[in-house]
Amino acid sequence: MRYLPLTQPDRDAMLRVVGADSIDALFVDVPAEARLDGPIRGLPNHASELSVERHMTALARKNMVAGEVPFFLGCGAYRHHVPASVDHLIQRGEFLTAYTPYQPEIAQGTLQMLFEFQTQVARLLGTDVANASMYDGSTACWEAIVMARRITRRGKALLSSGLHPHYVSVATTMAKYTGDTLEAAAPSLMADTDLDTLIARIDDDTSCVVVQYPDILGRIADLRPLADACHAKKALLIAVVTEPVALGAIASPGEMDADIVVGEGQSIGVGLQFGGPYVGLFGCKDKYVRQMPGRLCGETVDADGRRGFVLTLSTREQHIRREKATSNICTNSGLCALAFSIHMTLLGEAGLRALAATNHAAAVAAADRLVQVPGVKLVNDGFFNEFTLKLPREARPVVRTLADRNILAGVSLGRLYPDAPALANGLVVAVTETTTAEDVETLATALQEVLA
């Protein structure tokens, strides 16, 4: 099937305009050995729509579906129940506007939703203000680091060992092009976090300290002493939240005086995907709002005095002079933000707190059962819905064996930190409201058999 339905006269006219005598002439600068000399080998030239549909369905059946097996994966992507009404409502015509709501007169539905989304995120993160969303949590984390650089005019960021390694990887990649110095390390398989170590390392060159809450091992720490230590050195505290449901049960980072709070909103309204799209959350103190990347929607009135919504802040290169821009990768995730906002509205504050309580109770029960397996130890002193187990042997082959038994047991720290042998026995287990007691018993029984 061709996706450019042009006639031969159309193509000939286009070639005359650009001064080429053939399609091949357009690729003259590409070495002949780098060009295809015919159809792609191993790929059929064509097939009927029905045949392709059947083939793709057969391939899809080879995937292990999260909802059909005991599922304990986490580490930044969580399986929560998303009400069917979320998917129904995001398809309403009020939201089927232009991708970017530059023209408020035709995008009031989208703009009002983003205004409500910002309010919900600011309350959730405990910040004065929140933007209209970011690409995802990892890029939001990097944006916070360069925002701290602009504010403090310093170039060294201290990254907690409890920060998700994928977030560290994104920041490390981006820092190659800005000159920022990032100091990071792998975590230790122990109950204590590295907050005291971070406090001792803050100096006059530090722009910010980045800490995850709860962290990659599920540990929860009081951020207030770290915030005080940062501010004493005129550095900023950046808190990263990868499981926003946790903020229905524990104090928000903003309440503990974090300057910038970022995170991943996938848990609320957005189902598990094969890597995305997700939705980044970004909030900060009011005094830093003009250094915040992304877009900010505001409420106003029109010429007739009617309530309306507009973009009030949009500081990317597309809109202002490059040297004044805060970012060039800050388009918001509109559809996922809409799903987040609808789910959050359906929950309400009481519903979010109840959901968080259910998650925590289920996780506590799961941890109590799993540590009854001989040789299995719980690393955490406290946690929300995710905790780390220390197995009597390397976790990666155990996880693989359990997957072969249709049990997605959790995330092996050896996979996240292949260069840290001390973490090889660590297994991070996530439990949500979708996890049943039968799922936990299945995992415990299978784990005992595999470890025997």
SEGUFI-136235 format. One line per 4 residues: their letters; for each residue x negated, y, z of C-alpha. Coordinates in nm, 4 decimals. Example, Ala and Ser with C-alpha at 12.3 -4.5 7.8 and 13.67 -1.06 7.14 Angstrom:
AS	-1.2300 -0.4500 0.7800 | -1.3670 -0.1060 0.7140
***
This chain:
MRYL	0.0000 0.0000 0.0000 | -0.1348 0.3429 -0.0927 | -0.0848 0.6267 0.1540 | -0.1657 0.9062 -0.0951
PLTQ	0.1157 0.8809 -0.3519 | -0.0466 1.0919 -0.6236 | -0.0060 1.0350 -0.9949 | -0.3100 1.0087 -1.2181
PDRD	-0.2421 1.3570 -1.3657 | -0.2353 1.4904 -1.0068 | -0.5769 1.3373 -0.9392 | -0.7208 1.4635 -1.2675
AMLR	-0.6043 1.8181 -1.1895 | -0.7601 1.8069 -0.8418 | -1.0905 1.6779 -0.9824 | -1.0999 1.9611 -1.2372
VVGA	-1.0537 2.2168 -0.9594 | -1.3467 2.0816 -0.7561 | -1.5617 2.0321 -1.0640 | -1.5928 1.6526 -1.0548
DSID	-1.5306 1.4218 -1.3488 | -1.4284 1.1167 -1.1419 | -1.3452 0.9958 -0.7931 | -1.6862 0.8250 -0.7766
ALFV	-1.8543 1.1611 -0.8344 | -1.7218 1.2773 -0.4989 | -1.9391 1.0154 -0.3270 | -2.2583 1.0645 -0.5231
DVPA	-2.4491 1.1694 -0.2100 | -2.3689 0.8391 -0.0367 | -2.6371 0.5757 -0.1121 | -2.5067 0.2970 -0.3318
EARL	-2.6027 0.0300 -0.0774 | -2.3824 0.2001 0.1811 | -2.0734 0.1900 -0.0402 | -1.8267 -0.0942 -0.0725
DGPI	-1.8685 -0.2743 -0.4036 | -1.5203 -0.4241 -0.3907 | -1.2524 -0.5362 -0.1450 | -1.3549 -0.5861 0.2182
RGLP	-1.4713 -0.9452 0.2471 | -1.2489 -1.1600 0.4659 | -0.9571 -0.9186 0.4502 | -0.6630 -1.0092 0.2270
NHAS	-0.5802 -0.7565 -0.0424 | -0.2134 -0.7417 0.0459 | 0.0689 -0.9292 0.2167 | 0.4400 -0.8839 0.2621
ELSV	0.5683 -0.6794 0.5523 | 0.7273 -0.9892 0.7048 | 0.4001 -1.1838 0.6809 | 0.2026 -0.9036 0.8427
ERHM	0.4620 -0.8715 1.1191 | 0.4451 -1.2436 1.1953 | 0.0659 -1.2412 1.1905 | 0.0415 -0.9443 1.4279
TALA	0.3013 -1.0985 1.6600 | 0.0979 -1.4186 1.6758 | -0.2141 -1.2179 1.7639 | -0.0252 -1.0248 2.0324
RKNM	0.0847 -1.3511 2.1946 | -0.2802 -1.4272 2.2651 | -0.2912 -1.1334 2.5082 | -0.2254 -1.1976 2.8745
VAGE	0.0676 -0.9704 2.9616 | 0.0409 -0.7957 3.2982 | 0.4051 -0.8487 3.3901 | 0.3976 -1.2203 3.3243
VPFF	0.1119 -1.3287 3.5526 | -0.0092 -1.2469 3.9056 | -0.1800 -0.9110 3.8528 | -0.4307 -0.7469 4.0883
LGCG	-0.6325 -0.5232 3.8552 | -0.6929 -0.1618 3.9529 | -0.9989 0.0631 3.9646 | -0.8314 0.3572 3.7971
AYRH	-0.5435 0.1939 3.6057 | -0.2490 0.0576 3.8041 | 0.0618 -0.1431 3.7275 | 0.3635 0.0329 3.8751
HVPA	0.7290 -0.0037 3.7885 | 0.8370 0.2684 3.5458 | 1.2168 0.3129 3.5374 | 1.3786 0.2512 3.1975
SVDH	1.5297 0.5999 3.2166 | 1.1824 0.7519 3.1723 | 1.1415 0.6036 2.8260 | 1.4998 0.7018 2.7379
LIQR	1.4639 1.0635 2.8460 | 1.1314 1.1352 2.6776 | 1.3073 1.0726 2.3450 | 1.5632 1.3510 2.3912
GEFL	1.5742 1.6170 2.1224 | 1.4858 1.9001 2.3632 | 1.1324 1.7615 2.3757 | 1.0920 1.6814 2.0049
TAYT	0.9246 2.0125 1.9289 | 0.5879 2.1059 1.7832 | 0.2898 1.9220 1.9325 | 0.1590 2.2472 2.0778
PYQP	0.4252 2.4885 2.2106 | 0.2776 2.8099 2.0692 | 0.6179 2.9387 1.9576 | 0.8233 2.9595 2.2766
EIAQ	1.1470 3.0348 2.0945 | 1.1503 2.6788 1.9530 | 0.9753 2.4971 2.2392 | 1.1683 2.5909 2.5538
GTLQ	1.2341 2.2283 2.6445 | 0.8665 2.1385 2.6331 | 0.7572 2.4576 2.8083 | 1.0068 2.4206 3.0917
MLFE	0.8994 2.0605 3.1416 | 0.5332 2.1655 3.1602 | 0.6252 2.4394 3.4086 | 0.7936 2.1803 3.6294
FQTQ	0.5026 1.9395 3.5783 | 0.2579 2.2032 3.7004 | 0.4658 2.2595 4.0136 | 0.4835 1.8874 4.0860
VARL	0.1098 1.8364 4.0349 | 0.0157 2.1372 4.2487 | 0.2306 2.0086 4.5355 | 0.0966 1.6558 4.4934
LGTD	-0.2704 1.7593 4.4893 | -0.2237 2.0293 4.7540 | -0.3623 2.3051 4.5313 | -0.2386 2.6589 4.4679
VANA	-0.2054 2.6044 4.0943 | -0.2216 2.3235 3.8389 | -0.2514 2.3317 3.4617 | -0.0313 2.1693 3.1969
SMYD	-0.2435 1.8496 3.2039 | -0.5697 1.7291 3.0487 | -0.6671 1.4379 2.8266 | -0.7307 1.1964 3.1144
GSTA	-0.8906 1.1741 3.4565 | -1.2497 1.1263 3.3397 | -1.2550 1.4315 3.1114 | -1.0745 1.6336 3.3784
CWEA	-1.3567 1.5395 3.6167 | -1.6183 1.6681 3.3726 | -1.4186 1.9882 3.3141 | -1.4207 2.0469 3.6898
IVMA	-1.7996 2.0114 3.7016 | -1.8588 2.2690 3.4280 | -1.5955 2.4937 3.5864 | -1.7980 2.4818 3.9093
RRIT	-2.1074 2.5746 3.7081 | -1.9327 2.8849 3.5723 | -1.8145 2.9890 3.9172 | -2.1354 2.9285 4.1127
RRGK	-2.3849 2.9900 3.8286 | -2.5698 2.6784 3.9409 | -2.6396 2.3608 3.7482 | -2.6728 2.0701 3.9928
ALLS	-2.3785 1.8458 4.0797 | -2.3865 1.5771 4.3489 | -2.1688 1.2798 4.2546 | -2.0525 1.0500 4.5308
SGLH	-2.1526 0.6864 4.4971 | -1.7815 0.6133 4.5381 | -1.6918 0.7948 4.2146 | -1.5645 0.5646 3.9397
PHYV	-1.8624 0.4679 3.7194 | -1.6648 0.5448 3.4019 | -1.6137 0.8998 3.5271 | -1.9867 0.9200 3.6005
SVAT	-2.0609 0.7929 3.2502 | -1.8414 1.0567 3.0842 | -1.9987 1.3332 3.2921 | -2.3497 1.2057 3.2165
TMAK	-2.2795 1.2027 2.8441 | -2.1424 1.5569 2.8448 | -2.4198 1.6909 3.0687 | -2.6733 1.6108 2.7957
YTGD	-2.5363 1.9067 2.6019 | -2.5002 2.1581 2.8852 | -2.8210 2.1054 3.0809 | -2.6400 2.0203 3.4059
TLEA	-2.8267 1.7968 3.6485 | -2.6137 1.5166 3.7892 | -2.7274 1.3128 4.0875 | -2.5413 0.9836 4.1206
AAPS	-2.5882 0.6375 4.2710 | -2.4101 0.3047 4.3027 | -2.2050 0.2433 4.6200 | -2.2954 0.0106 4.9031
LMAD	-2.0753 -0.2867 4.9843 | -1.9831 -0.1545 5.3268 | -1.6973 0.0188 5.5057 | -1.8696 0.3565 5.5460
TDLD	-1.8630 0.6105 5.2637 | -2.1580 0.8280 5.1650 | -2.0116 1.1600 5.2864 | -2.2817 1.2143 5.5487
TLIA	-2.5502 1.1521 5.2862 | -2.3865 1.4008 5.0511 | -2.3672 1.6653 5.3233 | -2.7387 1.6285 5.3925
RIDD	-2.8242 1.6714 5.0215 | -2.6344 1.9966 4.9594 | -2.8751 2.2826 4.8960 | -2.8842 2.6297 4.7404
DTSC	-2.8975 2.4836 4.3879 | -2.5858 2.2707 4.4287 | -2.2881 2.3828 4.2229 | -2.0485 2.1166 4.3466
VVVQ	-2.0018 1.7847 4.5174 | -1.7709 1.5367 4.3459 | -1.6009 1.2745 4.5608 | -1.3268 1.0228 4.4811
YPDI	-1.0305 0.9878 4.7177 | -0.9593 0.6988 4.7758 | -1.2916 0.5906 4.6280 | -1.3849 0.3105 4.3891
LGRI	-1.3888 0.0569 4.6750 | -1.0553 0.1826 4.8095 | -1.2150 0.3605 5.1074 | -1.0521 0.6758 5.2451
ADLR	-1.2508 0.9507 5.4168 | -1.1687 1.2831 5.5804 | -1.2960 1.5440 5.3343 | -1.2860 1.8412 5.5716
PLAD	-1.6474 1.8137 5.6997 | -1.7699 1.7819 5.3418 | -1.5654 2.0855 5.2348 | -1.7120 2.2891 5.5211
ACHA	-2.0660 2.1838 5.4292 | -2.0094 2.2763 5.0633 | -1.8707 2.6183 5.1476 | -2.1527 2.6891 5.3898
KKAL	-2.3893 2.6615 5.0904 | -2.1461 2.8419 4.8538 | -2.0904 2.5206 4.6585 | -1.7523 2.3804 4.5554
LIAV	-1.5868 2.0554 4.6573 | -1.4267 1.8616 4.3713 | -1.1967 1.5754 4.4689 | -1.0992 1.3052 4.2185
VTEP	-0.7773 1.1057 4.2586 | -0.7299 0.7997 4.0375 | -0.4209 0.6671 4.2215 | -0.1761 0.9590 4.2684
VALG	0.0797 0.7386 4.4459 | -0.1635 0.7378 4.7402 | -0.0869 1.1065 4.7974 | 0.2618 1.0047 4.9075
AIAS	0.1012 0.8527 5.2174 | -0.2295 1.0291 5.2881 | -0.3247 1.3961 5.3181 | -0.3890 1.5668 4.9857
PGEM	-0.7404 1.6887 4.8998 | -0.6089 2.0457 4.8798 | -0.4952 2.0207 5.2411 | -0.8559 1.9361 5.3295
DADI	-0.9839 2.2502 5.1542 | -1.1053 2.0968 4.8287 | -1.1626 2.3751 4.5744 | -1.0753 2.1738 4.2633
VVGE	-0.8698 1.8544 4.2554 | -0.8524 1.6414 3.9430 | -0.7254 1.2975 3.8685 | -0.5524 1.0418 3.6531
GQSI	-0.1719 1.0523 3.6470 | -0.1157 0.7161 3.4743 | 0.0351 0.5556 3.7851 | 0.3428 0.7759 3.7614
GVGL	0.5548 0.7357 3.4501 | 0.2875 0.5932 3.2195 | 0.2600 0.2184 3.1757 | -0.0656 0.0305 3.1419
QFGG	-0.2197 0.0712 2.7978 | -0.5297 -0.0639 2.6283 | -0.7368 0.2382 2.7299 | -0.4777 0.5130 2.6917
PYVG	-0.3295 0.7543 2.6249 | -0.3275 0.8660 2.9865 | -0.2728 1.2049 3.1488 | -0.5315 1.4094 3.3356
LFGC	-0.4302 1.6153 3.6395 | -0.6106 1.9390 3.7233 | -0.5469 2.1801 4.0112 | -0.7513 2.4421 4.1919
KDKY	-0.7399 2.7321 4.4328 | -0.5661 3.0434 4.3021 | -0.8851 3.2517 4.3028 | -1.0386 3.0227 4.0396
VRQM	-0.7397 3.0107 3.8049 | -0.9037 3.2106 3.5245 | -1.1894 2.9639 3.5118 | -0.9513 2.6686 3.4900
PGRL	-0.9556 2.4872 3.1538 | -0.6451 2.3913 2.9654 | -0.3103 2.5639 2.9441 | -0.0858 2.7237 3.2025
CGET	0.2859 2.7715 3.1442 | 0.4653 3.0569 3.3153 | 0.8213 3.1763 3.3709 | 0.9433 3.5075 3.2299
VDAD	1.2597 3.6705 3.0928 | 1.3472 3.7525 2.7325 | 1.4767 4.0803 2.5881 | 1.8255 3.9952 2.7130
GRRG	1.7087 3.9163 3.0638 | 1.7453 3.5411 3.0257 | 1.5039 3.3021 3.1950 | 1.2359 3.1669 2.9619
FVLT	0.8972 2.9966 2.9562 | 0.5725 3.0815 2.7737 | 0.2044 2.9909 2.7699 | 0.0471 3.2442 3.0045
LSTR	-0.3114 3.1155 3.0046 | -0.4880 2.9213 2.7335 | -0.8639 2.9595 2.7430 | -0.9958 2.7167 2.4821
EQHI	-1.2136 2.8078 2.1856 | -0.9177 2.7923 1.9486 | -0.7635 3.0987 2.1101 | -1.0433 3.3247 2.2307
RREK	-1.4071 3.4036 2.1543 | -1.6294 3.1009 2.1943 | -1.8465 3.2615 2.4636 | -1.5347 3.3346 2.6699
ATSN	-1.3830 2.9883 2.6358 | -1.3648 2.7523 2.9314 | -1.3576 2.4418 2.7140 | -1.3055 2.2936 2.3721
ICTN	-1.1569 1.9583 2.4788 | -0.8600 2.0645 2.6852 | -0.5479 1.9885 2.4833 | -0.2822 1.8657 2.7232
SGLC	-0.1290 1.5164 2.7063 | 0.2238 1.6395 2.6419 | 0.4172 1.3128 2.6099 | 0.2462 1.1452 2.9057
ALAF	0.2911 1.4618 3.1126 | 0.6614 1.4515 3.0286 | 0.6835 1.0868 3.1387 | 0.4970 1.1743 3.4603
SIHM	0.7304 1.4648 3.5330 | 1.0478 1.2645 3.4687 | 0.9320 0.9769 3.6889 | 0.8301 1.2188 3.9625
TLLG	1.1681 1.3925 3.9410 | 1.3515 1.0610 3.9660 | 1.1470 0.9681 4.2726 | 1.1624 1.3005 4.4533
EAGL	0.9509 1.3580 4.7623 | 1.1334 1.0992 4.9723 | 1.1096 0.8434 4.6930 | 0.7374 0.9002 4.6452
RALA	0.6738 0.8568 5.0166 | 0.8829 0.5387 5.0201 | 0.6963 0.4046 4.7163 | 0.3633 0.4800 4.8833
ATNH	0.4729 0.3070 5.2043 | 0.5800 -0.0007 5.0063 | 0.2435 -0.0114 4.8275 | 0.0465 0.0181 5.1487
AAAV	0.2484 -0.2468 5.3327 | 0.2114 -0.4896 5.0432 | -0.1646 -0.4286 5.0275 | -0.2078 -0.4845 5.4015
AAAD	-0.0182 -0.8123 5.3796 | -0.2275 -0.9209 5.0813 | -0.5554 -0.8368 5.2531 | -0.4498 -1.0274 5.5655
RLVQ	-0.3737 -1.3358 5.3553 | -0.6822 -1.3240 5.1344 | -0.9304 -1.2958 5.4203 | -0.7971 -1.6286 5.5452
VPGV	-0.9742 -1.7900 5.2490 | -1.3000 -1.9380 5.3841 | -1.6001 -1.7188 5.3067 | -1.3959 -1.4132 5.1995
KLVN	-1.4522 -1.0918 5.3951 | -1.2759 -0.7536 5.3836 | -1.5156 -0.4630 5.3283 | -1.2781 -0.1763 5.4150
DGFF	-1.1854 -0.0401 5.7555 | -0.8885 0.1374 5.5963 | -0.7300 0.1593 5.2534 | -0.4128 0.2527 5.0665
NEFT	-0.3170 -0.0086 4.8044 | -0.6635 -0.1133 4.6909 | -0.9378 -0.2839 4.8875 | -1.2678 -0.4628 4.8319
LKLP	-1.3396 -0.8237 4.9179 | -1.6870 -0.9703 4.9588 | -1.6941 -1.3231 4.8184 | -1.9453 -1.5908 4.9210
REAR	-2.0795 -1.5926 4.5632 | -2.0868 -1.3795 4.2491 | -1.7435 -1.2434 4.1664 | -1.7604 -1.2267 3.7842
PVVR	-1.7425 -1.6028 3.7137 | -1.4740 -1.6350 3.9801 | -1.2652 -1.3694 3.8087 | -1.3187 -1.5406 3.4723
TLAD	-1.2105 -1.8798 3.6105 | -0.8981 -1.7312 3.7664 | -0.8139 -1.5530 3.4406 | -0.8306 -1.8916 3.2674
RNIL	-0.5657 -1.9992 3.5192 | -0.3488 -1.6991 3.4228 | -0.4320 -1.5006 3.7357 | -0.5728 -1.1499 3.6884
AGVS	-0.7491 -1.1472 4.0213 | -0.9045 -0.8023 4.0351 | -1.2072 -0.6098 3.9139 | -1.5532 -0.7505 3.9721
LGRL	-1.8003 -0.4883 4.0884 | -2.0657 -0.6777 3.8936 | -1.8854 -0.5763 3.5745 | -1.8650 -0.2107 3.6789
YPDA	-2.2232 -0.2027 3.8091 | -2.4245 -0.4603 3.6082 | -2.7540 -0.3080 3.7262 | -2.6697 -0.3341 4.0980
PALA	-2.7196 -0.6951 4.2152 | -2.6155 -0.6045 4.5700 | -2.2601 -0.5465 4.4427 | -2.2285 -0.8730 4.2501
NGLV	-2.0174 -1.0427 4.5185 | -1.7686 -0.7561 4.5395 | -1.4111 -0.7913 4.4137 | -1.1732 -0.4923 4.4109
VAVT	-0.8104 -0.5966 4.4511 | -0.5150 -0.3657 4.3819 | -0.1627 -0.4327 4.5077 | 0.1475 -0.2346 4.4129
ETTT	0.5236 -0.2605 4.4491 | 0.5175 -0.4970 4.1488 | 0.3099 -0.7547 4.3396 | 0.5149 -1.0282 4.5028
AEDV	0.4332 -1.2423 4.8048 | 0.4289 -1.5391 4.5674 | 0.1640 -1.3630 4.3560 | -0.0555 -1.3167 4.6620
ETLA	-0.0124 -1.6782 4.7686 | -0.0984 -1.7952 4.4179 | -0.4167 -1.5889 4.4223 | -0.5147 -1.7042 4.7722
TALQ	-0.4626 -2.0713 4.6892 | -0.6495 -2.0495 4.3597 | -0.9321 -1.8466 4.5144 | -0.9791 -2.1069 4.7855
EVLA	-0.9968 -2.3860 4.5252 | -1.2459 -2.1973 4.3084 | -1.4706 -2.1059 4.6011 | -1.4634 -2.4548 4.7549
***
